Amino acid sequence: MVAGVVLSAALVSVGCGSTAPSTPSPLPQYPQLVGEWVESGSFLELHYRDTNTTLTIEACAALLSVRAQADGTFSGSVGVQGGSPDSDRQCTYSFTFTAQMSPDGTLTSFSPNPTFRTQDCSAGSDATFSGTAGTTAIRIVMTDRGTCRGAVGRLSDTDRTLTLSVRKR
């Protein structure tokens, strides 16, 4: 007689929690910024430290173009033009930039190239930036310390705040 071997198979199922398939978290949604943006209240404040006086120049019209965007990173160019002989000297400036924002539109970085220089002001300290970007408006506030020619024509240590405010064209 041949010895028989009996094999038995068992199916074991071990599980934990739900058997429904998991879905990935949705990706953050960033405001879409690609396009042309026009002036909406830009201005420049110059605070001359030696005399403790502040000059506000409201005739600093800005045009901004966002050419590329990937999630929260975007890039483009800006042109700022004064509207009078005085504001032309103080705030005429053009540059390219790269920037990053959080999903709620808060700017987390902004890098202009070249740094802020005008006919009457040279760049000084590294600038700090803040601002917001949304589907209908962008506001960028740049603050630095430069050397500017004051009202009497002499150079002065100057705190500068350039506020760029634009709306979607």
C-alpha positions in Angstrom: 0.0 0.0 0.0 1.3 3.5 -0.8 1.3 5.9 1.9 -1.0 8.9 1.2 -0.2 12.4 2.0 -3.0 14.8 2.7 -2.4 18.4 2.1 -4.8 21.0 3.3 -5.0 24.6 2.4 -6.3 27.4 4.4 -7.0 30.9 3.4 -6.2 33.5 6.0 -7.5 37.0 5.7 -6.2 39.7 8.0 -7.4 43.3 7.9 -7.5 46.4 9.8 -10.0 49.3 9.5 -12.0 50.0 6.4 -11.9 47.9 3.3 -12.7 50.9 1.1 -9.8 52.1 -1.1 -8.2 55.3 0.2 -8.3 58.4 -1.9 -5.3 60.8 -2.2 -5.6 64.2 -0.6 -6.5 66.9 -3.1 -3.6 69.1 -4.2 -3.6 72.6 -3.0 -5.3 75.1 -5.3 -3.4 78.2 -6.0 -4.8 81.4 -7.6 -4.1 81.4 -11.3 -2.1 84.5 -12.1 -0.8 84.2 -15.7 -1.7 87.3 -17.7 -1.5 91.1 -17.7 -2.1 93.2 -14.6 -2.6 97.0 -14.6 -2.2 99.9 -12.1 -4.5 100.0 -9.1 -3.0 102.3 -6.5 0.8 101.9 -6.5 3.0 104.4 -4.6 6.4 105.0 -3.1 7.3 106.3 0.4 10.7 107.8 1.0 11.7 108.4 4.6 14.8 110.5 4.8 16.5 109.4 8.0 18.7 112.5 8.6 15.7 114.9 8.5 13.0 112.5 9.8 10.8 113.5 6.9 8.7 111.3 4.6 7.7 112.0 1.0 4.9 109.9 -0.5 4.8 109.7 -4.3 1.5 108.4 -5.5 2.2 108.8 -9.2 4.0 105.4 -9.6 2.0 103.5 -12.1 2.8 99.8 -12.3 2.2 97.2 -15.0 2.9 93.5 -14.2 3.0 90.5 -16.5 2.9 87.0 -15.1 4.3 84.8 -17.9 4.6 81.4 -16.1 3.1 79.7 -13.1 3.6 76.2 -11.7 1.5 75.7 -8.5 2.7 78.4 -6.1 5.7 79.5 -8.1 5.3 82.3 -10.7 7.5 84.6 -12.7 7.3 87.6 -15.0 8.1 91.2 -15.3 7.1 94.6 -13.8 7.4 98.1 -15.1 6.9 101.1 -12.8 6.7 104.6 -14.3 6.4 108.0 -12.6 3.7 110.4 -13.8 5.6 113.7 -13.3 9.2 114.8 -13.5 9.7 114.2 -9.8 8.1 110.8 -9.7 9.9 109.8 -12.9 13.2 110.2 -11.0 12.0 108.5 -7.9 10.0 105.5 -9.0 10.8 104.6 -12.7 12.0 101.0 -12.4 11.6 97.8 -14.4 12.6 94.3 -13.5 11.9 90.6 -13.9 10.9 88.5 -10.9 10.3 85.0 -9.5 7.9 84.6 -6.6 6.3 82.0 -4.4 2.9 82.0 -2.7 1.0 79.7 -0.3 -2.4 78.3 -1.5 -4.2 81.2 0.2 -2.2 83.7 -2.0 0.2 85.0 0.7 3.6 85.8 -0.9 6.3 83.7 0.8 9.2 84.9 -1.4 9.7 87.6 -4.1 13.0 88.0 -6.0 13.4 91.0 -8.3 16.2 91.3 -10.8 17.8 93.9 -10.7 17.4 95.3 -7.2 15.4 98.5 -6.8 17.4 101.4 -8.3 16.1 104.7 -9.7 17.6 107.9 -11.1 17.6 109.4 -7.6 18.2 106.3 -5.4 20.7 103.5 -5.3 20.0 100.1 -3.7 21.2 99.6 -0.2 20.1 96.9 2.1 18.5 93.6 1.0 14.8 94.2 0.6 12.1 92.6 2.5 8.8 91.7 0.8 5.3 90.9 1.8 2.1 90.8 -0.2 -0.8 88.8 -1.6 -1.8 87.4 -4.9 -5.4 86.5 -6.0 -7.3 86.0 -9.2 -8.3 89.7 -9.4 -5.5 91.6 -7.6 -1.9 91.4 -6.6 -0.2 93.6 -4.0 3.5 93.5 -3.3 5.2 95.7 -0.7 9.0 96.0 -0.9 11.0 97.7 1.9 14.7 98.5 1.9 17.2 101.2 2.8 18.9 103.0 0.0 20.8 106.2 -0.6 18.6 108.8 -2.3 18.9 112.4 -3.4 16.7 114.5 -1.2 14.7 117.6 -2.0 17.8 119.9 -1.6 19.8 117.6 -3.9 22.2 116.0 -1.4 22.4 112.3 -0.7 20.6 110.9 2.3 20.2 107.5 4.0 16.6 106.7 3.1 14.1 104.0 4.1 12.0 103.2 1.0 8.7 101.4 0.7 7.4 100.6 -2.8 3.9 99.3 -2.8 2.8 97.7 -6.1 -0.9 97.3 -6.5 -2.3 95.9 -9.7 -5.6 94.4 -10.9 -6.2 91.8 -13.6 -6.6 93.3 -17.1 
